[in-house]
Amino acid sequence: MQTIPIQLQQSQLLQDYRDRKESIFSQFDYDPYQIRSYKSRLSQLQQGDYQRQELAQVLLKQNRKWGAGPAVEKNIEALKNPNSSVIIGGQQAGILTGPLYTIHKMISILVHAKELEEHLQQPVIPVFWIAGEDHDFEEINHIYIQKNTDRLKKVAIDDELESKQSVSSRELPKKAAASFLEKIFSTFQETDHTKKIYNQLKEAAEQSNTYVDFFGILTQEIFQDEGLVLVDSDDSDLRKLESPYFVRMIEEQPNIAKAVVRDLQHQEDKGYTISIDAESDDGHLFYHVDGERQLLIREDDIWKTKDGQVSLRTEELLEIAKNHPELLSNNVITRPLMQEFVFPVLAFHAGPGELAYWSILKNAFRCLDLTLPIVMPRLSITLLQSNHQSWMEGMDLSLESLIQSGVYTQKMNWLKRKTKLPIEETFQEVQKHIETIHQPIQEIAESISPDMEGLSNKNLEKIQRELAYVEKRFMRTVENNHQLRIKRYDTLDTYYHPDGGLQERKWNLIYWMNQYGWDLPSRLATIPPKWEVDHLVVNL
């Protein structure tokens, strides 16, 4: 498979990070693009005190439940080696693995772990944590499929149970899952791979008790020979390992919360956008009440849920952390801290949003005598169908402009050249004339009364709407006269700039596997990495 590196317009924070600018690099402890960083970090980890034996037992139990193969078990065994480390990242348990960026993050982790194991000559284990404690079901219950070649349609599993229950505990309804798969596959073109993929997905759903199980079983089947170790962050056995670290975080909460608020303000003062709210009374922990997660806030020595139904003294919360850690879970701030306690993390693979909030964690880590791991922006990938590349060449479209901006401007310019009619310019000119002609009416209306002024404004808006409608009908008729070419423009937009964004944020893996085979993700895991490149296009 050919890979094509391209530059994209990224967030300022991500761009500055790739450019190693001091304004953002000072918020991290290591340069991810230098091999010496990994040697230094590994040396630090080798001096750490991790519960490796106990962690390996937890991981083995989880991964066997999801059908892990010999490669995974070998990597879990290697974790017992005090010289071993992990490359780690995670995501929510999206149905059918969710958007493509989840798979791309797994590939990013696998490729990096293999590369570093060769460099360091020590075991480097790829680990993917599943955010099983998350309760926002609306974020994971759907995928997007092609309704027509020029449109994507959201399709959700029929599960309307309203609850803040974690997805690790949320039961997968078998009939709804079967119906969901049928609906998805009814939109696919049948290929040599369709029957096999459908049967494997159906079998995986039948074997799954929960949404996390479905995600775990699918992932293990997809990467069965790659050795990707999965971890459900909501696992009760894992919680027991986390118990002493919950105690540490509760004891240091005032310092952690203040450090996060200060660093957030510091980053915002530099002009960076961090999509997170932080206050000094944030507990940064969830308490589980009747199976639902409630975020805690702290007022002096009292920890409360935001709805006020639960109130605990610090001493009581510490007892819960020691004796019932399954009643606690982490939020976006404490999850990285807990990850650092539990795993010997060589590097964390971050999406753009994650990189932003990790930039405010350095001093929170310091509160617990921890150092930030190496933070590597994950690989960002677009999958390119080979016939689409020939379309682009024939239409004089560049990959960069297509992925970054879509095709609307090129499509309109092409239509103008073909019609030789100045439709857009004419309507813009008419709009200006109408506003000028209408101005005396508005002036008279202002002199009569506020009601008449409002009426005249509405009259102008109505005329403008009608004019816009006529322009739209003109353009639609012109488009119909060039239907094949226009359809190709729209198809390319749907594949490579869906809803104005990247393919990996909308499309799901199953469509691409149906086209290119079950082993597509494993083949993608062999691509040569280009870590300092904004985006990779993989020509299939």
N, C-alpha and C positions, 0 to 999 in steps of 0.2 A: 504494500500500500504506500502510495506516495504522500508525503506530508509537505504542506506549503505553509511556511510561517508568514503571518500578516500582522500589520500594526492596526490597532483599533483605538478609538478614543475611549480611554478608561477614566475612572474616578481620579481626581487629583491625588488622593492619598495613595492609591495603587500605583499610579504612574511615578510618583515621587519615591515610593518604596523600590520599584524596579530600578530607578535612577540613582538609588542609594543617597538620597538627599538627607542631610543632617536633621532637618526639621521633623522627619518621620523615623529615620534610622536610630535616632537617639532614644526612641521609645522601645527599642528592642535590644536584646543582648548579643545577638549573633548576626553575621552576614550570611544569608542562605546560599549565596552564589560562590562561596569560597570553601574548598575542601578542608582547609585548616580549621574552619568553624566546627566541622563534624568531628574531627580528631579531638579538638578541645572539649567539645560537648560529651563525646564518648568517654573521655578520661574522667570527666566530672561524674558521669552516671556510674562508672565502675566503682566509685567510692560511696555510692548511695546505698541506702538500706531499704530494699523493696521486699514485699511478701511474695517472692517469685513462685515458690512451691504452691502456696495457697491460691495465687492468681491463676496458675496453670491448671489447677484442679477445677476452678470455676469456669474457665474458658473451655476446657475439654468437655465438661458437662453440657454447656450451652451449645457448642458447635456440633457435638454428636447428635443432639436433639434435632438439629437442622440438616443432618446428613453429611457432615464433613468427611472429606476423603483423607487419604494418607498424607498428602502434602500439608494440609492444615494441622493434622496431629503432630507431624514432624516439627512444624514451626512452633506449636505450643510447647512441645518438649524442649525446644531450643531456648525458650524463654527462661528456663531454669538456670541456664548458663549465666553466671554473673557478668560476663563480658558482652552479653547480648543487649540489644536495644530495639526500639520499635519506631516505625514511621506510622503515624496515626492521623486519622481524620474521621469525620462522621457526618451523619445527616438523619433526617426523619425517615420513618419507615413508610415511604410513599408506596401506594398500591402499584403493583407491577414494576417496582423499584423507582417510581416517580419520574421526574424530569431527567433528561439525559445527563445533567450536570452531576447527579449522584453517581452514575456509572463512571463519568469522567474523573471524579474524585477518587474512586476506587482504583482506576487505571493509573492515575497520578501516583498514588501510594505504592502500588505494585511496582511500577517502573522505577521509582526512586529507591525503594528498598533493595531491589536487585542491583541497581547501580552502586549504591553505597556499600553493600556487602562485598562487592568486588574491590572497591577502593580500600575499605577498612580491614578486610580479611577477618571479620568477626560477624556473628549472626545478626542480621537486621531483619526484623519481622514486620510484615505489613499487617496493620490492624485497622479495622473499620468499626467504630462504635455506632450502634443504632440508638437513636434518641427515643428509647422506649417509654421514658417517663413523660414525654410531651403529651399534652391532652388536646391540642388544637386539631381536631379531626378534620375540619374543613380544609386544612392544608394538605392532607395526605389521601383523601378519599376519591381522587379523580385523576384522569389523564386527559390529554387532548388528542383527538384523532381527526383525520381528514373527512370532512363532510363532502366537500367537493375538492378538486385539486387546488382551488384558490381560497379555501377556507378551512380553519380549524374549529372543531367543536368540542366543548367540554363535556365529558361523560363521567358521571360519578356512580359509585356503587350504591345500591339502594339500601342504605342503613341510616335511618333517621333517629336513632337513639340519641337523645340529648343528655350529655353527661360530660363532666370534666375528668372522667376516668382516663388513665394513661392508656396509650395505644398498645402497650405491652400486656395490659389486662383486658383490653377490649376484644371480645369474641368476634371472629370472622364468620359472618352468616354464610353458610355453605350454598344455599339456594341463590342468594343474591350474588355471590361470587361467580357461580356458574352462569347466571344470566348476564352478568357484567362481561365475562369472557366472550359469550356468544355475541353480544352487542358489538364488542370491539372487533372480533374477527369477521363479522358480517360486512365490515367496511374495507377489509383487506382484499387485495388481489391474491388469488390462490397461486402459490409458488411450490417448488419442490420441498420447501421447508415448512409450509403452513401446518400440515397435519401433525408433524412431530412436535412443533412448538406448542400448538394448541393442546395436545395431549399432555405434554410436560407441565404446562401451566395449570391445566385442570387437575392433574394428579397432585401438584404442589398445594393447590387450594384445598383439596380433600384431606391432605395430611396436616393441615394447619389448624391450630386451635384459635390463634390470635392473629392480628394484623402483623405483629412483629415476627411471628412464626412464618407467615407467608413470605415476608420480605427475606428472612434468614434462609429459608429453604430455597427460594429462587436464586438468591445470591450464591449460595454454596453450589448449586447446580451450574450456574453460569460460569463461575470461576473455579470449577472443581479441581483443576490441576495447577492452579496458581498459588495456592497456599495462603489465601486471604483469611485471616482470623477475624471473626466477628465477635462483638460483645454487646449484649443488651444492657444499657446503662440503668435499666429499672429492675434488674435481676436481684432477688432477695439475698442470694449467696454473696453477690458482689457488695451489697449493702453492708454485710457483716465485715467485710474487709475495709470498707470505708468508714466504719464506726469511729476509730480514733481520729480520723481526719475531719469528720464533722465536728468533733469536740474542739479541735484546733481552730476551725473556722468560726465556730460560735464564740469562742473566747476572744478571738481577734476581730470580731465583726465591726466594732466601732472604727478601728484603724483601717480595715479593708474598705469599708463604705466611704470613709473620708478620702482615702487614697484614690478611689475610683472617681469620685466627684471632682477632685482636684485635677486629675489627669484628663478627664473629659473636658473640663473648662480650658485646660491648657491646649488641648488639641483644637477645640473650637476657636480659640483665640488665634490660632495659626491659619484658620480658614478651612479646616477639614470638617467634613460632615460625618458625624457618628450617629447612626440611627438607634440610639438607646437613651432612655431616661434614667437618671441616677440621682438619688437623694441620700443624705447622710443617715437617714433612719431606715434605709433599705436593709432588710435582713439577708437578702440574696439567697434565701432558702425557701423551699416549699414544705408545708406540713400537710400530710395526707389525712383528710377527714372523711370518713365513710366512703373511702375509695376515690375521692376527688382531691386534686391538688389545690391548696390555698397558699398564696404568697404571704410570707411573713414580713412584718415591719417591726422595728424595735424602738420603744420609747423608754429610755432609761433602762431599768432592769426587767421590763415587761416586753414580751414578744407577742404580737397580735396578728391574726389573719385580717386581711383588709376589710372583710365583712363584719369584723368584730365578734364573731361567734366563738373564737378560741382565744384565750389569753393565758400565757405561760410565763412564769418567772425564768430567768436565765438558768437557775439551778435545775428547774424541772426540765427545760429543754436539753440540758446537758445529760440528764438521766435518760431521756428518750434517745439521744444520740448513742449513749453507751449500751442501752438494753434493747431498744427497738429502732434501730437505724432504718428499717424498712418504712418507717413513717415519715422519713425525710427524703428530699431530693434536691438537686442543684438547679440553679437558674443559669442564665447565660454568662454570668460573672464567675460563679463558683465552679461551674463544670470544668473550665480549664485548670483551675486549682486542684480539683479532685483528680483529674486526669494525670496531673503531674505527680501527685502523691502515689497513685496506684501503679502507673506504668513508667518504665524507664524510657522516657520519650526523647528520642534523638531529634526528630523533627515533626512538626504539626503541619498538615496541609490545609490551607485556609482558602475559602472562597472570598470574593471581594468584601462582602459584609462582615465576615469573620475577621479578616485582616484589620478592618476598621476598629472593631471593639477590642481586639487583642492589643491594639495600640494604646489602650488606656489601662492595661493590666499590670504593667511592669512593677509599679509600687505596691499593688495588691499582692503580687508574688513575694515581694520583699518583706511584707508584713509576716509572712509565714516562712521566712528564710529560704525562699525558693528563687531559682533563676528561670527566666523564660526559656523555653526550648527554642530551637531554630524554627522559624515560621516561614514556610515556603508557600507562595501563592500556587494554588493547584493549577494543573493544566486546563486550559479553556479550549474546547474543540468544536469544530463544525464538521459534520459528515457530508461529503459531496458525492452525489450520484454522478457516474461518469457521463451519462447522456446529457445531464444538465450543464456540464462543462462545455460540451460542444454547442449547446444552445447559447451559452454566454459568449462564446467566441463569435458565433454568427450574429449576435445582437450587440457586439462591441461593449460588453459589460465587464467590469473588473470585479474580482472577488472582494477586494477591500470595500469598494463602494456598495456592492450588493449587501454584504453582511453588516456594514456599518449603517447604511442609510436606506436600504431598500431600492426599489426601482421606480417609484412614483414619478420623479422628475424626468428620468430617461423615457418612461412610457409616454408622458405628456409631450415631451419634446419630439418624440418619434411620430406621435399622432399629428402634431402641428405640421411637421414636414410632409406627412402623407396627405393631409387634407388641403394644405396650402390656404386654409381659411383661418384668419386671426380671431378665433372664437374667444379665447380668454381675454385678449387685449381689447376686443370690441366690447365685451360685457363690462370690463373694468372701466372703460371710457364712459359707457352708458350710466354706470353706477355714479360716477362723478357728476355727470350732467344732471341726473335725477336729484342728487343732493343739492346742487346749485339751484335748480328750478324750484325745489320744494322749500328752500330757505325762506322766501317771503311768506309762505303759508304759516311756517313755524313762528315767524316774528309777529304776525297778526294774532296767532293763537296765544302767544305769551301776553299780549296786551289785553286780551279778553278775560281769561281766567286760567288758573292752574289746570282745571279740568280740560279745557280746550287745548292747552299745551300738551297734556298727556295724550289726548286724542290725536293730535297732529303727529306726535312722535310715533304712536302706534301705526298710524297710516303710512309713514315712511318705512317703518320696519316691515310692514306687510308688502309694500311694493318691492323692497329689497329681497324679501324671501321669495316672492314670485319670480323675480328676475334670476335669482340663484337657481331656482327650480328649472327654469327654462334652459339655463346654461348647462345644468346637469343632464337634462334630456338631450340636448344637442350633442354633448360629449358621449353619452351612452350610445346614441345612434351611430356616431362616428366609430366608436369602439366596436360595435356590432359588425360594421363593414370590414373590420380587420380582426375578426374573432380569433383566429389561430395565433397570431402574434401576441395579441393582448392576453390570451389565456396563458401563453408561455411567461409573459411578464408576471402575471398574477401567481402562477405556480411557483416561480422562482422566489417571489416575495414570501409566500407561505412557507417554503422550505428553509429559507436562509435569512429572513428578517420577519418572523411571525409576530404579529401584533407590535411591530416596531422594536423588537428586541432580538436577542440571540436565539438561535435554534435550540441550544441546550437548555434554555429556560422554559420551553414549551413542549417540545417533542419528547416522546417516550421511546425507550429502547425497543419495544416489541415490534413496532413497525419495521425498524431497520433489520432486526433479526429475521423477520419474515422475508425480507428481500435478500439478505446476504448470509443467513445461516445462524444457527445457535452458537457457533464458535466465534462470532464477530467480536464480542468483548475480549476474548482471549487473544485474538489476533491484534486488536487495538493495543493490548498490553505489551506488544513487542515493538511498538513504534519508538524511534529514537527520541528521547526527550529534548526539548529546547526550553529550559527553565526561564530564561530571561526574555522570551518572546511573549508578546501579548496574547496571541491566539494561533492555534494550529488548525489548518484545514486538511482533513484526511480524505484523499480521493479514493473512493471505493471502486 
